[in-house]
Amino acid sequence: MTLLDILRLGPVMPVLVIDERDKAVPLARALLAGGIRVLEITLRTPVAFDAVRAIRDAVPDAVVGMGTLTRPQDLSAARDAGAVFGVSPGLSPGLLDAAEDGGLPLLPGTMTPSDVMTVRAAGLRVCKLFPAAVAGGLDMLKALHGPFPDQVFCPTGGVDVATAPAYLAQPNVACVGGSWVAPKALVQAGDWAAITALAAAAQRLRG
């Protein structure tokens, strides 16, 4: 399965910050129950790698990627933890080299036409627009579609349930990333039914 195939499994990829390892598996199961298979676990907490391992072992139907990868060694560590793709907020020669060397399929963050040209030079046709709202949002995606008609984006950063449908209607958008599907308060409370309901609603955002 290619990275593009993965991103097209659903309209929304939750961006998850997991603070407690024991919340990882029930959170993944709750999202899966709502129809969301593709998850991005961010490398923002000490338990992130353990969370990926736990989900890999207990929820095999989940397609787990790891985000906030900023160094080449993050990419290899994410692969060793069981992630099947990596996500970065930006790009660097080292990260692009690591991805090319087979560390993990990489979804790099881009913000400008020059960024897009850099990832294209590395052979990548799928990237994030990040932070999407700050980078120009829909207007930027429409502008980029002209010179780069075969580049596909996952807008992330400032995308919410209200704005997601407009992003998803763009021809160069595979999915959107967002944190609203699993709010921190619901995760801390263990309200898995509410998260399942949010996931199911997210699945209906693409018309």
Phi, psi and omega in degrees: 000126179282168177299321178297319176302318180298312183295333180275004177289343178193161183285338184231130172253111179296137174260110193249129172251109185254117182267335183234126184302322185288352176272345189297308185292311178298328177295313179299318180295323179294318178294318179297322179297332177272001176102359181267122180256328187268124184234140171249113176266118185277145179273066182238359180225160181296340184261009187301313181295319177298323179296318179297315180298317182296316180293318178305317185282326189257339184230073187296339179281347177284142177253104192257123170249166180236130184249180184060036176275120185240350181230153179305322181292335175296321182297313181291324178293322178296318177299315182294332178283345178114002176294147181255355171203161179241153180229135180236147176288344180209212179210155176209157177304321180295317178295316181296322177295319180296320178294318180294329180281000174096019178297308178191150168303132187244133171255095185275150176280136175230154181224341185227164174303324178296321176300315180297319178297324179294315180290327177294322178297334177274001177088013182261128181250006179230133180206168172274153159256113188213139345287123192303312184296319180289328184281359178116353173055228183299320181297321178293318179298319178295320180293321181289335183295331180296299182284340183231066188293340181258007177273136183245140187237153167240094180294131181216142179103099182086005176271133179225185185296332181282323184266343184303316182302322179293322175296314184294339179282349181284141184292342181256020179246123177274321180194175175239154174254143181195157182258354187290342182288334180225072181300145183304320183296320180289323178295314180297325180280348184068031180273076186290329178297319179294322179292321176300318179296319178295322178295317180297321177294322179296325180295339182265004186286332176274121186293000000 
